[in-house]
């Protein structure tokens, strides 16, 4: 049986969500720190596009692709809605929206893995 890579993609997204949740929590924790610049991570879609992907050529007529380099999520300066007098660029409203997005993505990721696992188990049990 061929390996199923859906679980790998779900695990990669889960790791990315953990990095983004950490960035959001650091932004919220430093909301009152003077000259602190809000940070965010690279979108997951661009991380997936840069991920190492290899295809198996089972026939000499198949095309082959060279793998691209794998990338981890990196923090970058976030475009904030406002900058206060102290030079802090953290917007609590914006960070709460990001936290909600992370929570929804975690839920979707978990539900997709559960559904795929149920389908896989129903197929293997017969």
N, C-alpha and C positions, 0 to 999 in steps of 0.2 A: 504494500500500500504506500502510495506517495505521501510525503509529509504535508500537513495542512498548515499553511502560513498565516491563516486568519488570526490564530492565537499570537503569532509573532507581531503582527501589525497592532493587535489590541494591546499587547504588552508594551510595544514601543510608544503607542499613544498614551498609555497609562504613565509611563516614565516621563513623557513630555508634559502631561498634565500635572505631575508632581513638581516638576521644575517651575511651571507657570504658577502653580499655587504657592510655591515658596517665594517667587518674585512678588506676587500680589501681597502676601502676608508681610514681607519685608517693607513694601511700600506703605502699607497701613501702619505698621509698627513705627515707621519713621515719618509719619504725617506731620509731626511738630518739630522735626529736626531741621534747623536752619541750613539752607543751601543743599538739601538732599534732593537729588533728581530721581523721579520715578523711573523704574525700569520695567521692561516687559521682555518676553522671549520671542524668538522667531516663530511665525505661524506654523502649525503642524503640517499644513499642505506643502509648504516649501521644504520642510524637513523630509517628508516622504519622497518628494521629487529628487532629493539629493541622496537618498538611501541606496545602499549597495543592492542591486538587483541583478540576478543572473538567471538566464533562461537556458534550459537544457535543449540541445539540438539532437533530436532523435532520428533525424534523417539528414543525409548530406545536402539535400536541397533546402533545408531550413536556414534562415538567416540567424546570425549570432550577434549579440550585443556585447560591447565591452562594459564592464561594471563601472559605475561612477563611485566616487569616494563617499564613504558613510560620514554623516555629520551628526553631532549632538546639538541639542538646543543650547543656545547661548543667550545670555541677557544682553539687552541693548536699551538705550535710552528710549523712554516712552514719550509719545506726544501727548502732553497733558492738556487738559482743558483750560487750566489757569496756573499762574505763578503768583504766589503771595509775596508780600513785602520782604519776608525773610529769605527769599530765593528758593523756597521749597516748591516743587512742582507736582506734589501728590494731590490728586483730587479724590476725596473719599468716595464720592458718588461714582466716579469712573472705576475705582478699584472694586467697589461693591458689584458693579455690573460685570467686571471681569471674574470676580469670585463666583457669581451666579452662573456665568458661562462655563467655568471650570466644573462646577457641580453638575450642571446639565450634561456636560460631555462625559464625566465620570459615570453618570447614570446610564447614558446611552451605550457607552462602551461595555459596562457590566451587563446590561440587558442583551446586547448583541452576542456576547460571549456565552451567556446562559442559554440563549436560544440556539446558537450553533452547537453547543454541547448537548442539548436535548435532542436535536436532530441527529447528531452523530451517534448518541447512545441508542436512539430508536432504530437506526440503521444497523448498528452492530449487534443489537439484541435480536434482531430479526423480526 
